[in-house]
């Protein structure tokens, strides 16, 4: 499976000189206001670079101005990003410098980390100097193209080497559902949305209606593992192509096929959220980010939700934020050790990151406690101080911090 393994970001809201390492499954924890949601927003913003006109669409969905993405902690103008990916067993690194005035990356490159060779590059100027190499592709020249985000968002697939196509596909499929709320999940929707349920869940009905029969059966089967009283999910079509979902409940063991249909507008918040999370696993998105994934979900359901998320991460990368120690408790120790990232603010106000169980006290306590119990016993305030001290110590020895 292809996935992002490290991201470096400088000059996005509180993300200044920030980096984070990720695996196929990643769980971000930290205090309120530490910057967990900001990390997901930044990832979604980066993903928008690789979709045609994606930047403006991403901003419009949130009612943001481009200036809202800039940090107030430094005077730097451009947003600089580096994304290291595993693509078919190769470490490929995309780097870009995003100009907020031009709304595009004025310089960018793709590097094959093993060979050190540059397989795609864009240089700034009055027009663009582009160089692309790879099997069947060796082009260099001036392309006077208008675009947003990355030039890769508008280049035809046939002009790109296969590894570049797959890297672009991975990044274009980076989807952050950081605004998912019950009101949107309940809403009628229409159209074709292969990318999923929408950043707030607003296209859930239309997305489900367009799934192929096999995907629908698998999704319902996954949903029934968590809510066995749900018999089926019906698609109710309204005028002008609008769609709303009906959740059909079994009202007795003898009434299979004659269940009680409840419209999405009257379905519980938690049930809708779980269905939305599971549904997104069937989308074309390659990387899925959920903010506070446990919101509105009963504790008894959390364990099954965690199992479902880990299962989804076998097919596509999953990144979640959480405040739930119960969610952490349902992670196996080995997975918790590799996946839990601690997000904290420095004295200067910047958001930084460190693998939570790289902190000495957290690592020691994991030998005796469950992951959630470690967080309960080891206050996040204390962990933030220890993380800052660890980073200072590493820098003092002239080494590069593992994560910032």
ROMI-781556 format. One record per atom (N, C-alpha, C, O): x, y, z. Coordinates in steps of 0.1 Angstrom, whole numbers, plus 2048, in hexadecimal, padded with zeros to 3 digits. Example, Ala and Ser with C-alpha at 12.3 -4.5 7.8 and 13.67 -1.06 7.14 Angstrom:
2
8847C784E
87B7D384E
8847DF84E
88E7DF855
8807EA847
8897F5847
88180084F
88680B850
END
This chain:
404
8087F4800
800800800
80980C800
81380D807
8058167F8
80C8237F7
80782C802
7FB82C805
810833809
80C83C814
816847816
821846812
81285181D
81B85C821
82285882E
81B853838
82F85A82F
83685683B
83C862843
84086084E
83D86D83C
842879844
83D88583D
83E886830
83988F844
83589C83F
83D8A7846
83D8A7853
8428B183F
8488BD845
8418C9840
83F8CA834
83D8D2849
8358DD845
83B8EA84C
83D8E9858
83C8F5845
84090184B
83890C846
83790F83A
83191384F
82991F84C
81A91B848
81592083E
814913850
80591084F
80091285D
802909866
7F891D85F
7F392086C
7FD91E877
808924877
7FB915881
80591388C
810909888
819906890
81090487C
81A8FA878
826902872
827906867
83090387B
83D90A877
84890087A
84A8FB885
8508FD870
85B8F3871
8558E6877
85B8E1880
84A8E2871
8438D6877
8468CA86E
8478CB862
8478BF875
8488B286D
8418A7876
8408A8882
83C89D86E
836892875
83888586D
838886860
83B87A874
83C86D86D
82F86586E
829866879
82C85F864
81F858863
82084A85E
82A847856
817841862
81783385D
809832856
80283B854
806825851
7F982384B
7ED827854
7E382B850
7EF826862
7E682B86B
7ED834875
7F883187A
7E7840877
7ED84A880
7E2850889
7D7853884
7E5852895
7DC85889F
7E38648A6
7ED8628AC
7DD8708A4
7E287C8AA
7DB87F8B7
7CF8808B7
7E38818C1
7DD8858CE
7E48928D3
7EE8968CE
7DD8998DC
7E38A68E1
7D88AE8E8
7CC8AB8E7
7DC8B88EF
7D38C18F6
7CA8C98EC
7CE8CA8E0
7BF8CE8F0
7B78D78E8
7BF8E38E4
7C68E98EC
7BF8E78D7
7C78F28D3
7D58EF8CF
7DD8F88CC
7D98E28D1
7E78DF8CE
7EA8E08BF
7F58E28BB
7E08DD8B6
7E28DE8A8
7DF8D18A1
7E38CF895
7D88C78A7
7D48BB8A0
7CC8BD894
7CF8B8889
7C18C5895
7B98C888A
7C08D087F
7BE8CE873
7C98D8883
7D28E087A
7DA8D6871
7DC8D9866
7DF8CC878
7E78C2870
7DE8BC865
7E38BB859
7D28B8868
7C98B285E
7C58BC854
7C58B9848
7C38C9858
7C08D384E
7CC8D5844
7CA8D6838
7D88D584A
7E48D7841
7E58CB837
7E88CD82C
7E28BF83C
7E38B3833
7D88B4828
7DB8B281C
7CC8B882C
7C28BA822
7C58C5818
7C38C480C
7CC8D081D
7D08DB814
7DA8D680A
7DA8D97FE
7E48CE80F
7EE8C9806
7E88C07FB
7EB8C17F0
7DE8B87FF
7D78AF7F6
7D08B77EB
7CF8B37E0
7CB8C37EE
7C48CB7E4
7CE8D07D9
7C98D47CF
7DB8D17DC
7E48D57D2
7E48CC7C5
7E78D17BB
7E08C07C7
7E18B67BD
7D48B37B5
7D38A97AE
7CA8BB7B8
7BD8BA7B1
7BB8C77A9
7BF8D27AE
7B68C679D
7B48D2795
7AB8DC79C
7A08D97A0
7B08E879D
7A98F37A4
7A68EF7B3
79C8F47B8
7AD8E67B8
7AA8E07C5
7AC8EA7D1
7A58EA7DB
7B68F37CF
7B88FD7DB
7AC9067DD
7A89077E9
7A790C7D3
79C9157D5
78F90D7DA
7889127E2
78D9017D5
7828F97DA
7848F67E9
77A8F67F0
7908F27ED
7938EF7FB
7908FB804
78A8FA80E
7959077FF
792913807
783916808
77F91A812
77C9157FD
76E9187FC
766910805
75D91480C
769903806
7628FA80F
7638FE81E
75A8FB825
76D905821
76F90982F
76D918831
76E91D83D
76991F827
76792D827
77493482C
77393E834
77F930827
78C93582B
79193E81F
78D93D814
799948823
7A294F819
7B0948819
7B3942823
7B794A80F
7C494480E
7CD949819
7D694281E
7CB95681E
7D395B828
7D0954836
7D995583F
7C594D837
7C2946843
7CB93A846
7CC935851
7D293683B
7DB92A83C
7E992F842
7F1926846
7EC93B841
7FA940845
7FB940854
7F294385C
80893E859
80B93F867
80C94E86B
810956863
809950878
80C95D87E
81895D886
81B96788E
820952886
82B95088E
838953887
84395388E
83895687A
84495A873
840963868
835965865
84A969862
848973857
84A96C849
84997383F
84B95F849
84D95883C
841959834
83595A839
84395A827
83795B81D
83294E818
82694B819
83B946813
83793A80C
83592E816
83B92E821
82C925813
82A91981A
83490E814
83390C808
83C90881C
8458FE816
8418F181C
83E8EF828
8418E7813
83C8D9817
8468CF811
84B8D0806
8488C4819
84F8B8814
8478AC818
8438AB824
8448A380F
83C897812
84488B80D
84688A801
848883816
84F876813
84486B812
83C86981B
844863807
83A859805
84184C802
84C84B7FD
83A841805
83E834800
8358317F4
82982F7F5
83C8307E8
83582D7DC
83A8217D6
8468217D1
8338167D6
8378097D1
8458057D7
84D8007CF
8478077E4
8538037EA
85F80D7E8
86980B7ED
85C8187E1
8668227E0
86382F7E8
8578327E9
86D8357EE
86B8417F6
86C84D7EC
8768507E7
8608547E9
85F85F7E0
85C86B7E9
85386B7F1
8638767E6
8618827EE
85C88E7E5
8638917DB
8518937E8
84C89F7E1
84F8AC7EA
84C8AC7F6
8558B67E4
8578C27EA
8518CE7E2
8528CE7D6
84C8D77E9
8468E37E3
8468F07EB
8468EF7F7
8478FB7E4
8469087EA
83990F7E5
8399137D9
82F9107ED
8229157E9
8219247EB
8239297F6
81F92C7E0
81E93A7E0
80F93E7E2
80793B7D9
80C9457ED
7FE9487F0
7F99537E6
7EC9537E4
80195B7E1
7FC9657D7
7F995F7CA
7EE9627C4
8019567C5
7FF94F7B8
7F69437BA
7F193D7B0
7F493F7C6
7EC9337CA
7F19267C3
7E991E7BE
7FE9257C2
8049197BC
8129177C2
8189207C8
81790B7BF
8259087C3
82E90D7B8
82E9087AD
8369187BB
83F91D7B1
84B9157AF
8529167A5
84F90D7B9
8599037B7
8548F67BD
84D8F67C8
8578EB7B7
8538DE7BD
85C8D37B6
8618D57AB
85D8C77BD
8658BD7B7
8608AF7BD
85B8AF7C8
8638A57B6
8628977BB
86F8907BA
8768917B0
87388A7C5
8808847C6
87F8757C9
8768717D1
88786D7C3
88885F7C6
89385F7D1
89F8617CE
88F85C7DD
89885D7E9
8A48547E8
8AE8577ED
8A18487E3
8AC83E7E2
8B78427D9
8C38417DD
8B38467CD
8BE8497C3
8C28587C4
8CC85C7BF
8BA8607CB
8BD86E7CC
8B98767BF
8BD8827BE
8B386F7B6
8B08757A9
8A387D7A9
89A87A7B1
8A28887A2
8978917A1
88E88C795
89388C78A
882888798
87A88278D
86F88C788
86888977E
86E89778F
8648A178A
8698AE791
86C8AE79D
8688B978A
86C8C6790
8658D2789
8638D177D
8638DC790
85D8E878B
8658F4791
8678F579D
86A8FD788
87190978D
86991578A
862916780
86A91F793
86292B792
868934787
874933784
86093D782
865946778
85994C771
84D94B776
85A953766
84F959760
84694E75A
83A94F759
84D943756
845937752
84C92C75A
85592E761
847920758
84C914760
85690C758
85490874D
86190975E
86B900759
8688F275F
86A8F176B
8648E9757
8608DC75C
8698D1758
86D8D174C
86C8C7760
8748BC75D
86E8B0763
86B8AF76F
86B8A675A
86589975F
86D88E759
87088E74D
870884761
87787875C
87186B761
86A86B76C
87386175A
86E85475F
86C84B753
86D84F747
86883E755
866835749
85C83B740
85083D743
86083D733
856842729
85485172A
84C857723
85B858734
859866735
86786D737
86E86A741
86A87772F
87687F731
87488C72A
87888E71E
86E895731
86A8A272C
8718AD733
8728AD73F
8748B872C
8798C4732
8758CF729
8778CF71D
8708DA72F
86C8E5727
8658F072F
8648EF73C
85F8F9728
85790472E
84890272C
844901720
841901737
8328FF736
82B90B73C
82B90D748
825914734
81E920739
81091C73D
80691F736
80F916749
80291074E
7FE91875A
80591A763
7F191B75A
7EB920767
7E591576E
7DE90C769
7E791477B
7E290A784
7E390E792
7E9918795
7DC90679B
7DD9087A9
7E48FD7AF
7E38F27AA
7EB9007BB
7F18F57C2
7FD8F07BA
8068F87B7
7FD8E37B7
8098DD7B0
8068DC7A1
7FA8DA79C
8108DD799
80F8DB78A
80A8CD787
8048CB77D
80D8C4790
8098B678E
7F98B578D
7F48AB788
7F28BF792
7E48BF792
7DE8C0784
7D28BC782
7E68C577B
7E08C776D
7E88C0762
7E48C1757
7F38B9766
7FA8B275B
7F38A5758
7EF89D761
7F28A274B
7EB895747
7F388974C
80088974C
7EC87F750
7F2873755
7FC86D74B
80686774F
7F986E73E
801868734
80F86F733
81886972D
81087B739
81D882738
82587F745
830885746
82087674E
82787475A
82C86575B
82585C756
838863761
83D856763
83384F76D
82D856775
83284276D
82983B776
82B83F785
82184078C
837840789
83A843797
83485179B
8308537A6
83585A791
830868794
821867794
81B86E79C
81B85F78B
80C85E78B
808859799
7FE85E79E
80E84F79E
80A8497AB
80C8527B6
8048537C0
81785A7B6
81A8647C1
80F86E7C0
80A8727CB
80C8737B4
80187D7B3
7F48777B8
7EC87E7BF
7F186B7B4
7E48657B8
7E38647C7
7D88667CD
7EE8607CE
7EE85F7DC
7EB86C7E2
7E286D7EB
7F28777DE
7F08847E4
7E388A7E0
7DC8917E9
7DE8887D4
7D188D7D0
7C68867D8
7BB88C7DA
7C887A7DD
7BE8737E5
7BF8767F4
7B986F7FC
7C78807F8
7C8883806
7BC88B80A
7BA897805
7B3886812
7A688C815
7A588D824
7A588482C
7A289A829
7A089C837
7928A083A
78C8A9835
78B897841
77D899845
77D8A0853
77989A85D
7828AC853
7848B3860
7788BB865
7788C186F
76D8BB85D
7618C2860
7558B9861
7498BF861
7568AC863
74B8A3863
7428A686F
7468A587A
7358A986B
72B8AC876
71E8A5872
71B8A2867
7168A287D
70989B87A
7008A2870
6F989B868
6FF8AF871
6F68B6868
6F98B4859
6F08B2851
7068B3856
70A8B0848
7088A2845
70389F839
70B89984E
70988A84B
6FA887848
6F787E841
6F188F84E
6E388D84D
6DD893840
6D289083C
6E589C83A
6E08A482F
6DD89B822
6E4892820
6D38A081A
6D189A80D
6DD89E804
6E38A9806
6E18967FB
6EC8997F2
6E98937E4
6E088B7E2
6F18987DA
6EF8927CD
6FC8947C5
70689A7CA
6FD88D7BA
70A88E7B2
7128817B4
70E8787BB
71E8827AE
7278777AE
73487B7B6
73A8857B2
7378747C0
7428787C9
74B86C7CD
74A8677D8
7538687C3
75C85C7C6
76685F7D1
76B8557D7
76986C7D3
77386F7DE
76D86D7EC
77586D7F6
76086B7ED
75A8677FA
74F8707FF
7478757F7
74E87180C
742877812
743886814
73988C81A
74E88C810
74F89A812
75689E81F
755896829
75C8AA820
7638AD82C
75B8AE839
7608AD844
74E8B1837
7448B1842
73B8A6842
7328A584B
73C89D839
732892837
72689582F
71C88E82F
7278A0828
71B8A6821
71789E814
70C8A080F
72089580F
71C88D803
71B87E806
71C8767FD
71887B813
71886D817
70D86680F
71085B80A
70186B80E
6F6864807
6F98617F9
6F78567F4
6FD86B7F2
70086A7E3
70C8607E1
70C8597D8
7168617EA
7228587E9
71D84A7EB
7218417E3
7158477F5
7118397F7
7088347EB
70A8297E7
6FF83D7E6
6F78397DB
6FE8357CF
6FA82C7C7
70A83B7CD
7128387C1
71B82C7C2
7218287B8
71D8277CE
72581B7D0
72080F7C8
71480E7C6
7298077C3
7257FB7BC
71F7F17C6
7227F27D2
7177E87C2
7107DE7CB
7197D77D5
7167D57E0
7257D27D0
72E7CB7D9
7337D47E4
7347D07EF
7377E07E1
73C7EA7EB
7317ED7F5
7337EE801
7247EE7F0
7197F07F9
7187E5803
7157E780F
7187D97FE
7177CD806
7227CC811
71F7C981C
72E7CF80C
7397CE816
7387D9820
73B7D782C
7347E581C
7327F0826
7277ED830
7297F083C
71C7E882B
7117E5835
7167DA83E
7137DA84A
71D7D0839
7227C5842
72C7CB84C
72B7C7858
7347D4849
73D7DB852
7357E285D
7387E2869
72B7E9858
7227F1861
71A7E886B
7197EC876
7167DD866
70E7D486E
7177CD879
7127C8883
7247CC877
72D7C7881
72D7D188E
72F7CC899
72A7DD88B
7297E7896
71B7E989B
7187EA8A7
7117E9891
7037EB894
6FB7E088E
6F57E1883
6FB7D4895
6F47C888F
6E57CA88D
6DF7C2886
6DF7D4894
6D17D5892
6CD7DC885
6C17DD882
6D77E187E
6D47E7871
6D37DC866
6DC7D4864
6C77DB860
6C47D1856
6CA7D5848
6D07CD841
6C87E1844
6CC7E6837
6CC7F5837
6C77FC840
6D17FB82C
6D180982A
6CB80C81D
6CF807812
6C081481D
6B9817810
6BC82580B
6BE82E813
6BC8267FE
6BE8337F8
6B18387F3
6AA8327EB
6AD8447F9
6A084A7F5
6A48567EC
6AB85F7F0
69E8557E0
6A185F7D6
69686A7D6
68A8677D6
69A8777D6
6918827D6
6918897C9
6988847BF
68A8947C7
68A89B7BB
6988A07B8
6A08A37C0
69B8A27AB
6A78A87A5
6B48A07AA
6BE8A67AA
6B28937AD
6BD88B7AF
6C288B7BE
6CD8857C1
6BB8927C7
6C08937D5
6BD8857DB
6B387F7D9
6C68817E4
6C68747EA
6C78757F9
6CF87D7FF
6BF86D800
6C086C80F
6C085E813
6BA85580C
6C785A81D
6C984C821
6BE84982C
6BB851835
6B983C82B
6B1837836
6B882B83C
6BC822835
6B982B849
6BF820851
6B4817856
6AB81B85E
6B380B851
6A9801854
6AD7F885F
6B67F185E
6A57F986A
6A97F2876
6A07E5877
6947E6874
6A57DB87D
69D7CF880
6967D188D
69C7D5897
6897D088C
6817D2898
67E7C58A0
6797C68AB
6807BA899
6807AD8A0
6867A3897
6887A588B
68A79789D
69078D895
68878788A
68D781881
67B78988B
671784881
66E78E877
66678B86D
67379A877
66F7A486E
67A7A8864
67A7B385F
68379F861
68D7A2858
6867A484A
67E79D846
68A7AF844
6847B3837
6787BD83A
6747C3830
6747BE846
6697C8849
66D7D0855
6667D285E
6797D6853
67F7DE85E
6797EC85F
6717EF857
67E7F3869
67980186B
68380A864
68F80B868
67F81285A
68881B853
68882885A
67E82E85D
69482D85D
69783A864
69F84285B
6AA83E857
69A84E857
6A285784E
6AF85B855
6AF85C861
6B985F84D
6C5864852
6C387085B
6CA873864
6B9878858
6B6884860
6B288186E
6B288A876
6AE874871
6AA87087E
6B3865884
6B086088F
6BE86287D
6C7858882
6D185E88C
6D486A88B
6D6857896
6DE85C8A0
6EC86189A
6F085D890
6F186B8A1
6FE87289D
70986789C
710867892
70A85F8A6
7158568A7
71484B89C
71E848895
708846899
70683C88F
70A842881
71083B879
70584E87E
708855872
717857870
71D855865
71E85B87B
72C85D87A
734850877
73D85086F
73084587E
73683987B
73483486D
73E830866
728836868
72583285A
72D83B850
732836846
72F848853
73785084B
74584C84A
74C84C840
74B849856
759845857
75B83884F
764837847
75282E850
753822849
75182483A
75881E832
74882D836
74582F828
752835822
755832816
75983E829
764845823
76F83B81F
77783D816
76F82F826
779825823
77681F815
77F818810
76B82180F
76881C802
7698277F7
7668247EC
76F8327FB
77083D7F1
77D83B7E9
7858327EC
77F8447E0
78B8447D8
79784B7DF
7A284B7DA
7948517EB
79F8577F2
7AA84D7F6
7A78427FA
7B68527F5
7C28497F8
7C684B807
7CC84280D
7C385680C
7C785A81A
7BB861821
7B686B81B
7B685C82C
7AA861832
7AE866840
7B4860848
7AA873843
7AD879850
79F87C857
797883851
79E878863
79287A86B
795882877
79F87F87E
78E88D87A
791895886
787891891
77B89088F
78D88E89D
78688A8A9
77C87F8A5
7708818A6
78187489F
77986A899
76F8648A3
76485E89E
7718658B0
76885E8B9
75C8678BD
7548628C5
75B8738B8
75087C8BC
7428768BB
73F8718B0
73A8768C6
72D8728C5
72B8638C5
72085D8C3
73685B8C7
73684D8C5
7368468D3
73F84A8DB
72D83D8D6
72D8368E3
73A82E8E5
7408298DC
73E82D8F2
74A8278F6
74A8188F1
7558138EC
73F8118F2
73E8038EE
7418028DF
7457F78DA
73E80C8D7
74080C8C9
74E80F8C5
75380B8BA
7558168CE
76281B8CA
76C8108C7
7748118BD
76C8058CE
7757FA8CB
7737F48BD
77C7F28B6
7667F38B9
7637EE8AC
7677F88A1
76C7F4896
7668058A4
76A80F89B
77980F899
77D81088D
78080D8A3
78F80D8A2
79380189A
79B802891
78C7F689C
78F7EA894
78D7ED885
7947E887C
7827F4882
77E7F7874
78880086E
78C7FF863
78D80A876
797814871
7A480D86E
7AA810864
7A8804877
7B57FD874
7B37F4868
7BD7F3860
7A87EE866
7A57E685A
7A67EF84D
7AC7EB843
7A07FA84E
7A0803842
7AF80783F
7B2808833
7B7809849
7C580D847
7CD802840
7D980583D
7C87F683F
7CF7EC837
7CD7EF828
7D57EA820
7C47F7824
7C17FA816
7C5809813
7CA80C807
7C381281C
7C682081A
7CA826827
7C6822832
7D2830826
7D8836833
7CD83D83A
7C4844835
7CD83C848
7C3842851
7CA84A85B
7D3845862
7C685785D
7CC860867
7C086586F
7B786B869
7C086487C
7B6869884
7BB871890
7C786F893
7B387A895
7B68818A1
7AC87C8AC
7A18788A8
7B087C8B8
7A78778C3
7AA87E8D0
7B68818D3
7A087F8D8
7A18828E7
79D8768EF
79D8788FB
79A86B8E9
7958608F0
79F8568F5
7A78508ED
7A1854902
7AA84A907
7A583C904
7AD833903
79883B903
79282E900
79682A8F2
79A81E8EF
7968338E8
79B8308DB
7A982B8DB
7AC8218D5
7B18328E3
7BF82E8E4
7C18208EA
7C98188E6
7B881D8F4
7B98108FB
7B68048F2
7BA7F98F4
7AF8078E7
7AB7FC8DE
7B67FA8D3
7B47F18CA
7C08028D3
7CC8008CA
7D57F68D0
7D97F78DC
7DA7EC8C8
7E47E38CD
7F17EB8D1
7F37F58CA
7F87E68DB
8047EE8DF
80E7F18D4
8137FC8D3
8107E78CB
81A7EA8C0
8157F48B7
81C7FD8B2
8087F48B4
8027FE8AB
80280C8B2
8058168AB
7FF80C8BE
7FF8198C6
80D81F8C6
80F82B8C3
8178168C8
82581B8C9
8298218BC
83182B8BC
82581C8B0
8298218A3
82082C89E
824834895
81382D8A3
80A83589C
8068428A3
80184C89D
8078428B1
80284D8B9
80D8598B8
8188578BC
8088648B3
8118708B2
80B87B8BB
7FF87D8BC
8148808C3
81188B8CD
8138988C7
81E89C8C3
8088A08C6
8088AE8C1
8088B88CC
8008B78D5
8118C18CC
8128CB8D7
8178D88D2
81C8D98C7
8158E28DA
81A8F08D7
8278F38DE
8288F08EA
8308FA8D8
83C8FE8DE
83A90B8E5
82F9118E4
8449108EC
84291D8F3
8409288E9
83A9328ED
8459278DD
8449318D3
8369308CC
8339398C3
82E9268CF
8219258CA
82091C8BE
81591A8B8
82B9168B9
82B90D8AD
8268FF8B1
8288FB8BC
81F8F98A8
81B8EB8AA
8268E28A6
82B8E389A
82A8D98AE
8348CE8AB
82E8C18AE
8248BF8B4
8368B68AA
8318A98AB
83D8A08B0
8488A28AC
8398968B7
84388B8BB
83B87E8BD
83087E8C2
8418738B9
83B8668BC
8398658CB
8428668D3
82C8638CF
8298648DE
83185A8E6
83685D8F1
83384E8E1
8398448E9
8498448E7
85083B8EB
84E84F8E1
85C8528E1
86085A8ED
86B85B8F1
85585F8F4
857866901
85A85C90B
85385290C
86585E913
86A85391C
85F84E926
85E842928
85885792C
84E853936
84384B92F
83E841934
83E850923
83384991C
83883B918
83083191A
844839914
84A82C910
84B82391C
84781791B
84F828927
850820933
84381B938
84180F93B
839824937
82C82093D
824817933
81C80F938
827817926
82180E91D
8257FF920
81E7F691C
82F7FD927
8337EF92B
8297EA935
8287DE937
8227F393C
8197EE947
80A7F2945
8017EB94A
8087FD93D
7FA80293B
7F680192D
7FE7FF924
7E980292B
7E380391D
7E7811918
7E981A920
7E781390B
7EA821905
7E182C90B
7E783790E
7D482A90C
7CC834912
7CF837920
7CE843924
7D282D928
7D582F936
7E2837938
7E483E941
7EB83592E
7F883D92F
7F584B92D
7FA854935
7EC84F924
7E885D922
7E186292E
7E386E932
7D985A935
7D285F941
7DC86194C
7DA86B954
7E685994D
7EF85B959
7FA865956
7FF86B95F
7FD867949
808870945
80287C93E
7FF87B933
800887946
7F9892941
7FE898934
80B898932
7F689C92B
7FA8A291F
8028AF921
80B8B2919
7FF8B692B
8078C292E
8158BE931
81F8C492C
8178B3939
8248AF93D
82B8A9930
8378AB92E
8248A2928
82989C91C
82E8A7913
8398A590C
8278B2912
82B8BD909
8398C390E
8418C6906
83A8C491B
8478C9920
8528BF91D
85D8C3919
8508B391F
85A8A891C
85D8A890E
8698A690A
8538A9905
8568A98F6
85E8B58F2
8688B38EA
85C8C18F8
8648CC8F5
8728CB8FA
87C8CE8F3
8748C5906
8818C290B
8898B8902
8958BA900
8818AE8FE
8888A48F5
88C8AA8E8
8988A78E4
8848B28E2
8888B98D6
8948C28D8
89D8C28D0
8948C98E3
8A08D28E6
8AC8CA8E8
8B78CE8E3
8AB8BF8EF
8B78B68F1
8BD8B18E4
8C98B18E2
8B48AC8DB
8B88A78CF
8BF8B18C6
8C98AF8C0
8B98BD8C6
8BF8C88BE
8CC8CC8C4
8D68CF8BD
8CD8CC8D1
8DA8CF8D8
8E58C68D4
8F18CA8D5
8E28BA8D0
8EC8B08CC
8EF8B08BD
8F68A88B8
8E88BA8B7
8EB8BC8A8
8E38B28A0
8E78B0894
8D98AC8A6
8D28A289E
8C58A7899
8C08B289E
8BF8A1890
8B28A588B
8A789E893
8A7892894
89D8A6899
89389F8A0
88B896898
88989888C
88688B89E
87F880896
872886890
86F884885
86B88E898
85F895893
85F8A389A
8648A48A6
8588AC894
8578B989A
8488BE898
8448C989D
END
